[in-house]
Amino acid sequence: MRTLLTFIAAIICVLRGLAQTVAPDTTSRNEVAEGLLTVLLPAIAEKDSTKNIHELDEIVVKAPKVISKSDMDVYHPSKSAVDNSTNGMELLRNLMIPTLTVNDALGSISAAGQSVQMRINGRVATIEQVKALLPETIKRVEWIDNPGLRYNGANYVLNFIVTNPTLGGSLMLEGKQAINEKWGYYRADTKFNIGRSQWGVGAYFKLTDNVKSHREYKETFTYPDGTSLTRTETPIGGELDNSQGAMWLTYNYIKPDTTVFYVALQANRNFADKWLYNGVLSLSNGEKDINLTDSHGNIGTTPSFSAYLEQHFSHKQTLVVDFSASLYSGHSYSDYIEHMPATSQLINDIHTYIKDWNQAYGIEADYIKQWRNSRFTAGASYTANRNRSTYKNLDGEVFHQRQDKAYFFAEYFHRINKVSLTGGLGAQYTSFLFKETNQGNHSWDLRPQATITYSPNQNHQFRLSFTSWQSAPSLAETNIAPQQLDGFQWRIGNPDLKTSSSYMLSSRYSYNLPRISGSFGVRAFSSPNAITPYLYWENNRLITSYENSKGLDNISFWIAPQIEVIPTWMTLSGTLQYTAERMKGNSYKLYNQCWSGDVSALLSHWGFTLGVQYRRAQRDLWGEKISWGEDISIIDLSYNWKEWEFGAGVIMPFGKYDQGSESLSKWNTNEQHMRLNMRMPYISISYNLQWGRQKRGASKLINADASINQSTIGGR
């Protein structure tokens, strides 16, 4: 912590000097401006009093915090939310959008247990980039729970509309450190503006080192002849390492209403990602107990490059082109060791080591034409993945895999009085090839989408929507290289997998009343040929592979209110969801049902913010396994003073950290729980410095996908 404070103090001294150089007499100029306003304002008010009163009443007093549009909900941050936030993540938390779970302490954003795609002015962004946003510059937040075709299958979309970053520059520093564990988060980001150009540079480091963990595991194997064996793992220790960081450099050129040019360089580094479990195996056949060591992890670096051009033409036409490229270089490993406690005699000694050299490229172009009550969007994109994996445990055998995707879409939006209609059609071509065996597949898939919205007034809205998307097989699912997991379990991919399609029909009613807002609705989901794992016996080996199943179907009912308990002081928000599922494989049929949800309370005043959050994770059925994420609880208190924010909190003040799964396969029935020592009190400190005049920021409407596909390795 002393090092952090020294670092912050040094940078503050430098930046304050720079700020004085850029804007040397801000105080004096403010005093003069205030004097002029004192003289001129009465005359202006008298000249056009009616107009000013109307604008004040409509924009300041009566404007709702949330506006429900046909294709999104728009949130305008209140003064209280901005004043009690030091970055974009905190502001998002303070907005308390229904169904959205914002975990600033752990750096995660989710909605109803699913991932959320984040964008800044239309450009796909990371959590670190969201944290780098100045709350004062966030004009509005667009919440899209029914993304259109241009979002290419995203579950949810959050789009931050950012305007007027400072012309001179800004500096944001943040440090968060647990008291009882080697866990912390550190970030620095700065921006400089010269004319129409803006430079940005930043970095972050996330520390997770030797956090105590253990695994509770019990499994029953059933052999083809009907006999069975039960193994019970008693934990005797373990640890989690997950330290990572990144650095970035950005440049954008902005000619207002004409041209935007954006370039970014970034390097991500996974310093250590390791799970280690130690335990004692007890066998139901009466054999002696066995000591077990099971560990897996990966280390790698991913540099990336992106370039973006947006050109506006007459008659409300826009052409956008985006290019991105990334490279992954790293390795993954798995070590599984069984030995007798007394003699240290090895029973199983399994080591897997994979070195990856993977490349990804993506380019996208969109055309947008707007009219008064309608909008037409069309686009095309192409992504390519080239993967090279070297298996050191297989005498350096090399495997190559390539995957190509092309996507075309057209979408039309039209508003007729209180009804809005959106319809579109996309088409995706997917091709993948395993070079060594010349095995692969290719397919064309259609992606229809339609939405109808009825808004009788600004406080009530009804929406019915249908959407679809495709999921291509991953590298791990198609890789035929065998991976041994333990004494008799193996994992082998299936190169004959086909791209799967998913469909969803949803109905939603949203409301916005004086002190309560929110929504409730129902979603029906179907993936008739979902890619799922399955187990089978072959030569006394239990093999996990992958298949195009007969499908997953589920239905979800949810309600998500937000209540302003004390205006500008206290807000409650939460989500309650019930899900029923049916999964059909080629040799099984399984059912699952669960309740999930979250609740948050936020109390803010006098510069203090007290937040309490609890989330119960969803239990998801996929293939022959039910999996769940962590149930999280957090309490934190922060205080804002000028450019500083000081905070303290506790992760998991009540309850136990539990992340795990339950296998329902007739060949291997098991249940595992991964436990972490997550009851961590922490302290935090952040500093925001701004200087200079105001300047428009870059806007990016699309994003080309160049995400790296890498090998997956792990134990049971």
N, C-alpha and C positions, 0 to 999 in steps of 0.2 A: 504494500500500500504506500509506503514511503517513496518507493521508486515511481509509482504512478503519480503521486502528488508533485514530485520534482519535475517529472516530464511535463505535466500540465502547466506548472508555473513557468517553465522556460518558454514554452510555446506561446503562452498568454503574453509574456513580455514582448516577444517578437511581434506578434500580431497586433498588439495595442499600438506599438510604434508605427507599424504599417498603416493601421487604421487612421492615425493622426495625420500621416502623410497624405492619404487619399482624401480625407475629409477633415482638414485642419481646424476648422472653427465651427463645428456643428452646433454647439451650444449657443453661440452668439447669433448664428443665423436663425435658429429656432426662436430665440427671443425676439428678433426683428419680425419674423413671420407672425408670431403671436400678436405683436403690437399692430401690425397691419390688419390682421383679421379682426382685432378689436374695433378698429375704425371702420373697416369696410363691411363687416358682416351685417350690422343693422340695416345698412342701405340695401344690401343684396336681398336680405330677408323681406324688407318692405316692398321692393320692386317685384318680387316673385314669390310671395309668401304662400300662395295657394299651392304652387308646384312643389315647393320644398316640404310643406306639411304632408302632401300626398306621398312623396317619395319616402319620407321618414316613416309614415304609418305603414306603407306597403312593404318596404324592404327591411326595416329595423324591427318594428313592433310585431307585425302580423305574419311575417314570412315563416312558414313552418320549417322545423328542423329537418324533416324528411319530406321529399316530394316523390310520390309514386308515379312513374311514367310507364308507358306501355312495355318498355323493354328493360327497365331498371328502376331501382330506388336511389334517389339522390339525397345525400346527407350534406348539409351545410354546417360546418363546425361552429359552435357557439363561442362567444368570447371566453366563457368559463373553461370550456374544453381546451382552447388554445392557450390560455394563461397557465393552465396546470399541466402542460405538456412541453417536453424539451425536444422531441423528435416525432417523426411520422408514426412510429409504432405506438407510442404513448397516446398520441391523438386518436388513433384508431381504437385503442382500448377505451378511451374516454367517450367515444361516440356510442359505444355499447349497441352495435347493430344486432338485432335479433338473429338467432341461429349461428352467429359468428363467435368463435372462441379465440381470443387474442391472449397469448401467453408471452408477455414481455420478458419475464425472468428466464424462460427457456428458449425464447426466440422462435415461436411457432405460431401459425395461424391456420385454423381449420374451421369447417362448417359442417355440422351434423356428422362428424367423424370422417369427412372427406377433405381432400386437398383443395386449396384455393389458389388460383392463378392471380398473381399480383402484377399490376401494370402502373406505370407512371406516364400520364399523357398518352395512353394507348400502347406504350412500349412495355413488353414483359420485363419485370424487375425482380430482384432478389430481396430477401428480408433485410439484408444489410443496406441496400439502396433505399428501402422504405425508411429504415432508421435514420438515414442521412438527410431526410427531408426536414426542412424547417417548418414547424407548425404554422407560422404566420404566412407561409407561402402556399398553403393548401387551400385552394378556393372551394373545392367540394370533393366528395368521395362518392363514386358511382358503384353501387352494389348490384351485380348482375347475377341473379340466381337461375337464369335460364339463358346461358350464353348461345349466341347465334353461330352460324357456320364459320364465320371468320375466326372464331376462337378455337376451332379444330379439336373439339371434344373435351374442353375444360369443364370440370364439375361446377365451379363457381368462379367468378371474376370480380376482383376489386381493382378499380381504376382510380388513381389519385390524379385529380386535375390540379396541376401546380402552376402558378403564375407568379410573376414578379420575384424571382430570386434576386438578391442584392447585386447591384452592378459592381460595387467594390469587391465584395467577397464575404466569405463566412468560414468559420471554424467550428467544428463540433467534436468534442472529446467525451468519451464515456468509459467508465471502469466499474466492474462489478465483480466482487470476490466473496466466496463463501468463507465462513470463519472456521469451520471444522473439517473441510475437505479441500483438496487441490482442484477446485472448480472455479472458473471465472470467465469473464468476457470483457474484452478491451477493444475499443474502436476509435479511430480518428478519421475525419473527413474534412477537406477544405476545398473551396471553390474560389476562382479568380475570374474577373470579367474585364476584357479589354475590347472596347468597341462592340462589334457584333459577335465577338468570340467569347466563349466561356471555357475555361480549363478546370478540371476537377481531378483530385488525387485523394486516395484514401486507402485504408487498410483495417483489418480486424484480426483478432486472435481469440479463439475459444479454447479454454483449458479444461480438460477433464483427464486427470491423472490419478490412477490407482484408487478409484472410488470403489469401496468395498461392495461386493455383490455375491450372490450365490444362486443356485438353481435347484428347484424342487422338481423331481422327475420320476415318473412311474410309467412303465409300458408293459404291455402283454403282447407277445408275438404268438400268432397261431399259424402253424405249419400246414402245408397242403394235406397231410395225413390226419389232421384234426388235433394233434398234440399241441401244447402251448408252453410258453416260458414267460415268467414275469420277472422283470428287473426293476428294482427299486433303488433309486439314487439318493443317498443321504448326504447333503452338502457339508463340506468341511472348509469352505472358503472360496474366494475368487475375487476378481477385480475387473474393472472396466476402464479402458483408456480410449479417449476419443478427442484428441486435440487437433484442431484444424485452423487454417487462416487463409487470408486472401489479400491481394493488393490490386488496385485498379487505377487506370488513367483514362480520363474521358476528355473529349473535345467536341464542341458543337458550334456551328455557325448559323446565325439566325438573321434572316432578312424578313421582317414581319409580313405575314400574309402572302408571302411569295415562295421562299425557299427555306428549308431546314436541312442541315447536313450534320450528321452525328457519327463519331468514331469512338470506339472504346477498346481498350486492351485490359485484360484481366488475367491473373494467375491465381488459381486455387491450389492449396497444398493440404493434403491429408497427412499430418505428421504421425499420427498413431490412431488406429481404430482396432481395438482388440477386446475380445471377450475371453476371459479365462475362468474355467470352472474346475474345482477339485471336489471329489466326492468318493463315497464308498458304495459299490454296487453289491446289493444282496440279491441272490438268485433263488427262484422258487424251487429249483430241482435239488436243492440241498448242498450244492457246491459251496466252497469257501468264499467269503467276501473278497471283492477285488477292489483295489484302489484305482481311481480313474482321474485322468487329467485330459480335459477337452478345451481346446482354444482355437480361435480363428480370428482373422483380421485382415486388414489391407493398408497399404501405404502408396500414395501416388500424387502426381502433380498434373493439373489440367490448365494449361494456358488457352486463352480464347481471344478471338478478334471479332468485332462486329462493325458494320458500316451501314448507314441509313440515309436515304435521300427522300425528301417529301417536297413535291412541287405542286403549287396551286395554279390553276388556270381560270380563265373567265367562265362565267355561267355556273359557278359553284361546282367546279370539277377539281378533283385531286388525284394525283398519281403518286403512289408510294412504292419504293423498292427497298428491300432489306436483305442484307447478306451477313452470314455468321459462319464461323469455323472454329473448331476446338480440337484439341489433341489430348489424349490421356496416356500417360506413361507411369506405370506402377506395377505392383505385384500384390497378390493375395495368397493367403496360406491357411492351412488347417492342419492341426496336430491332434491326434487322438491316441492316447497311451493307456493301456491297461496292464497292471502288474500286481503280483502277489504282495501283500503288505510285509510279510516276514522276510521273504527271500529276495524281493525286488525282481523276481523272475518275470520277464516280459511275456504277456499273453497276446497283446496286439500293439503294434507300433506303426501307426499309419501317418504318413506325412504327404501333404499335397501342396505344391508350390506352383503358381501360375503367374507368368509375367505377361502383361498386356501392353500392346502398342496399338491404340485405337484412334481413329480419325472420324470426324463428323463434319459435314458441310450442309448448309441450308441457304436457299434463296427464295424469296417471296415477293410478288408484285400484286398490288391491289389497285383497282380503279373505283372511285366513289363519285357519284353524281347526286346532288341534292336539289329538291324542289321545295315548295312551301310546305306541303303536307306529305311528302314522300321522299324515299331515298333508295337508290340502287347501288349495290356493291357487288363487284365481281373480282375474283382473284385466282391466282395459281401459285403453287409452291412446289419445290423439289428438295428432298433431303436425301443424303447419302451417308451410310455408315460403313467403314472399312475396319475390320477387327482382325488383329493378329495376336494369337495366344500361344505362348511357349510353355509346355508342361515340363518343368524340371524333374518332377518325380517319374516321368515317362521317358527318361533318357533324352530330354530336350526336344521331344516331338512337337512340331509346330502345326497349328490349325488356323485356317483362314476362313473368314465369313464376311459376306457383303450383304447389305440390305439397302434397297432403294424404295422411296415412296414419292409419288406424284399426286398432287391434290388440286382439284379444280372446283370452284363453287360460284354460284350466283344467288343473290338474295335481294328481295324487294320488300320494302316497308311502306305502308300507306295508312294514313289516319283519316277517318270519316266521322266527324263530330266527336262522339264519345267512344267510338270503337276504333281500335287499331289492329291492323292485320299485318303479319309478317310471314312470308313463305320463301323457301329456298331449296336448292338441290345441290349437293356436292357429290363428287365422284373421286374415289381414291384408288390408285393403282399401287400395289405392294408386291415387291419381288425380293426374295432372299435366297442365297446360294451358299452351300457348304462346299468349299473348293476341293478338299481332299477326296470326297466321295462323289462329287458332282450331284449332290442331292439338294433339293430346294423346292420352292413353290412360288407361284405368282397368281394374282387375282385382281379383278376389278370389283369394287363395291360401291353401291350408291348410298348417299347420306341425305335423305329428305328431312325437312324440318318445317314446322308451322306453329304459329302462335296467334291467338286471338285474345284481345284485352278489352274489357269494358270498364270505363271509369265514369260513373254517374256524377261524381264531383271529386275534388282534390283529396277528400278524406277517405274514400272507399274505392276499392279496385278489385275486379275479378279477372283471373287469367287462366286460360287453358292452353297448354303447350304440348307439342310432340317434338322430340329430338332423337337423333341417332348418331352413332359414331363407330369407328373401327379401332381395333387393337391388334397390332402386328406382334408375332412371337418375338421374344427377346433372345439375346445371345445365349443366356443360360438355359432357356427352354429348348433350343434347337441344337445345342452343342453335343455331339455324339461322343466326345471324350469321356470315358468313365471316371467317376470320382468316388472313391471309397470313403464312407462315412464312419464306420466302425467295423467290428469283426465280421459282420455279414450283411450290412446295409450299404447300398450303392446308389448313385444318382447318374442317370444317362438321359440326355436330351433326345428329342424327336425331331428330325429334320423335315418330316412330312406334315408338320403342323400348318394349318391354314389360318389366315387372318380372320378374327372373330368380329362379329357385329353386335352392337348393343342398342336397345331402344328404350325410351322412357316417355311416359305420359304423366303429366302432372297438372294438378289443379290447385290454385292458390287464391285465398281471399286476404287482402291486406287492408289495414285500417290505420287512421291517424287522427286520434281524438285529442282534446286539450292536454291531458296529462298521461295518456297511455297510447301506445302504438304497437304495431306488431303484425303478425300474420299467422295463419294456420292453413293446412292443406293436406293433400295426399299425393303420393308418388307411386307409380307402378313401373317396375323395371324388369326387363327381360334381356338375356343374352343367350340365344338359342344354341350357339356353338362356342361357348366360352372355353378358353384355354385353361385347363386345370391340371394339377398333378394327380397321379394315381399310382397305386402300388401293385406289384405282382412278384411272384416267386419264379426264379430261373436258376437252375443248377445250385440249389441251396443258398442262393443269394436273394435277399429282399430288395428289389429295385424300385426306386422312385423315378418315374418318367412323367411325360406330359401328353395330354390328348385334347382333341376338340370334343368336349363333352356334349351331352344332350341338353344342357342349358341350366342356367340359374334364373329363377323368378323370385321377385320379392315385392312387397308392398309396404309402404311406410306412411304412418299418420303422425303429424307433428303440429305443435303449437309453440309460438315464440313471441312472448310479450315483452315490452319494455315499459316500465312504470316510473314516472318522475314523482317520487315520494315527496320530496321537498324541492321545489323549483330552484334550480341553480346550485343546490346543495347535494341532494342524494338521489341516486337512480338505481333501480333494480332491473335486471335483465336476465333472461333465461330461455332455455329450450327444453322441451320434453318430446321424445320421439318413441314410437313403438314400431318395430319392424318384424315382419313375418317372412320367412324365406323357404324356398324349396330348391334343392340341388339334385340334378339327375346326371349321373355318369353313365358310361356304357355298361356298368355292372352293379350300380347302386342307386338308391334314392334316399335322400336325407332331408330333414326339416330342422328349422331353427327359429326361435323367436326371442326377442329381447327388448328391454327398456334401456334407453340411454338419454343423456341430456347434460345440461350444465346450468349453473346459476352464478351470477356475479352481482356484487353490490359495490357501489362507488360513492364515496362521501368526499366532497371537495369544498374547501373554503379557506380563506385567509392564507392562501399559498400552500396549504396542506392537502394531500390527497391520500385517502385510505381506501385500499381495494381488497376485497375478499372474493376468491374464486374457487369453485369446485366443479370438476368435470368427471362424469362417469362415461367411460369409453364404450363405444358400440362393440358388440360381439358379432363378427362377420363370418358367415359360412362361405367357404370357397373350396371347391373340390370336396375332399373328405375331411376337412379340418375347419374348426371354429377358432378364430384368432381374435385377440383383443389387445388394444393398446393400453397405455397407462391411465389409471385413475389419478387425477392430479388435483391437489389443493394448494393454494398459495394465499398468503396474507402479506401485504406490503404497505409501507407508509413512506411518503416522500414529502419534501418541502422545497418550494421554489423561492429563491432569493436572487434577484437581479439576473445575471447570466448563469447562475449556479443552480443545480438541483442536488439535494442530498437525500438518500433513501436508505431504508433498511427493510428486511422482510424475512420470511421463512417459507421455504419450499417443503411441502408435505408436513404441515404442522399437525395434521391428524390423518389417520389412515396409513396403509402400507402401499409402497410402490409395487405394482404387480403388472407385468406384461407377459403374456403367454399364449398358449394354444391348447386345443384338445383335438386329438385325432380320433376319427370315428371309423377308420378302415377296419374291415374284418381281419386283415392280416397284421395290423399293428394298432392296437388301441392304447393311447397314451394321453397323459396330461402333464404339461410342464408349466412352471411359474418361474419367471426371472425376477429376482428381487435385488433392489439397489438400496444402499444407504442414502436415501434422498431427503432425509429430514435435515435440511441444511439452512441455518440462518446465514444471511448475507448482508453486506453493506454495498452501497453504490454511490457514485459521484459522477456528475456530468457538467460540462461547461460549453455554452454556446456564445460565440462572438460573431457579430455582424457589423459590417462597415460599408459606406458608400451609398450610392443612389440605387434605384430599383431598375430591373431589367427583365424583359420577358424570357422565360425559359423555353428550352426545346420541347417539342411535342413529337411523339412517335406513335403512329397509328397502328402499326403491325409489327410482328416479330417473326423472323425466320428461325426455324427450329434447327439447332445443331447440337443437341444433347448427346453426350457420349454414352455408348452402350458398352458395358464392361462385364467381365466374368464375375459370376457369383459363386462364392465358395463358403462352406460352413459345415458345422457339425449336424447333429441330429435335430 
